[in-house]
Amino acid sequence: MTDLRSVRPVRLAGPRCTLREWADGDLAALHALLTDARVAERTLDETPPSLDDLRAAAPAWRREAEEEPRRHYRLAVVVADRLVGLGTLVVDNPVHRRGEIGYVIHPDHWGQGLGTEAAGLLLRLGFGRVGLHRVEATTRPDHPASWRVLEKVGMRREGISRDHLLVRGRWWDSVRYAILATDPPARPGSLHAGD
Ligand SMILES: CC(C)(COP(=O)(O)OP(=O)(O)OC[C@H]1O[C@@H](n2cnc3c(N)ncnc32)[C@H](O)[C@@H]1OP(=O)(O)O)[C@@H](O)C(=O)NCCC(=O)NCCS
């Protein structure tokens, strides 16, 4: 059995952005994010989703968010009330209190610290209110910006999984990162605050 908690609704504010539950009004901005060529090249879809694809997926995302216990946190990264990114926390294994984070920021906002802030807020959610023990993240070997984000929030590189993903007909290795609730926080008080 697990004593993980289901958190809803999520609203977490950082100095630059807020993580909150996505809303129907975000779908156009989400579409713009996921179809930008610089983002689509990094994501796992065969082709970027159309706006209709996103509208069709929305009811399933809503159902996932209502599941008990909650395992899927799909959160808008919001600046000035507009979605500029997406952050995800998935509870992969409630028994072993293990989850995985993911994040995407619109290229118009790269280099402003939003990726790092979103990843830090996801860890705060995972270790704080949800109660995870271990959080993992997977990135590509040719993606130093993403390694940098993960290292800045205190995650450690644990190794490479060879041919871990088949994406658009090509095998990709994955660089595996993780952090434990008992690891020292990247900045004192920044990750393990229990809110
Ligand atoms: C990865 C991503 C989230 C980074 O977002 P961001 O808001 O630009 O991130 P930040 O501004 O917080 O920090 C990025 C860090 O990477 C560094 N960086 C950026 N490009 C880099 C590069 N080519 N080589 C090395 N470091 C790089 C920046 O200098 C910064 O580190 P610093 O603060 O020490 O200078 C963003 O590029 C993205 O959404 N990419 C597409 C989707 C994706 O790949 N998601 C991750 C899947 S694992």
The ligand as an ORCA input file, in Angstrom:
! r2SCAN-3c Opt
* xyz 0 1
  C      14.970     22.119    -22.469
  C      14.139     23.382    -22.285
  C      12.931     23.060    -21.430
  C      14.980     24.452    -21.594
  O      14.114     25.536    -21.295
  P      14.672     26.986    -20.897
  O      13.537     27.764    -20.344
  O      15.420     27.586    -22.029
  O      15.678     26.591    -19.717
  P      16.457     27.562    -18.716
  O      16.448     28.960    -19.253
  O      15.913     27.333    -17.346
  O      17.937     26.959    -18.676
  C      18.524     26.383    -19.774
  C      19.975     26.087    -19.419
  O      20.507     25.352    -20.503
  C      21.616     26.050    -21.022
  N      21.657     25.799    -22.440
  C      20.800     26.196    -23.389
  N      21.184     25.751    -24.596
  C      22.329     25.049    -24.374
  C      23.249     24.351    -25.204
  N      23.039     24.236    -26.522
  N      24.328     23.775    -24.638
  C      24.534     23.845    -23.298
  N      23.694     24.484    -22.450
  C      22.623     25.088    -22.999
  C      21.370     27.495    -20.681
  O      22.566     28.263    -20.739
  C      20.806     27.351    -19.284
  O      21.831     27.090    -18.327
  P      22.497     28.290    -17.439
  O      21.370     28.919    -16.678
  O      23.477     27.594    -16.555
  O      23.131     29.249    -18.388
  C      13.674     23.939    -23.660
  O      14.793     24.077    -24.473
  C      12.629     23.079    -24.367
  O      11.442     23.147    -24.063
  N      13.038     22.274    -25.379
  C      12.109     21.476    -26.192
  C      11.397     20.387    -25.400
  C      12.330     19.536    -24.620
  O      13.373     19.161    -25.123
  N      11.980     19.231    -23.369
  C      12.821     18.426    -22.513
  C      12.623     16.994    -22.788
  S      13.700     16.024    -21.756
*
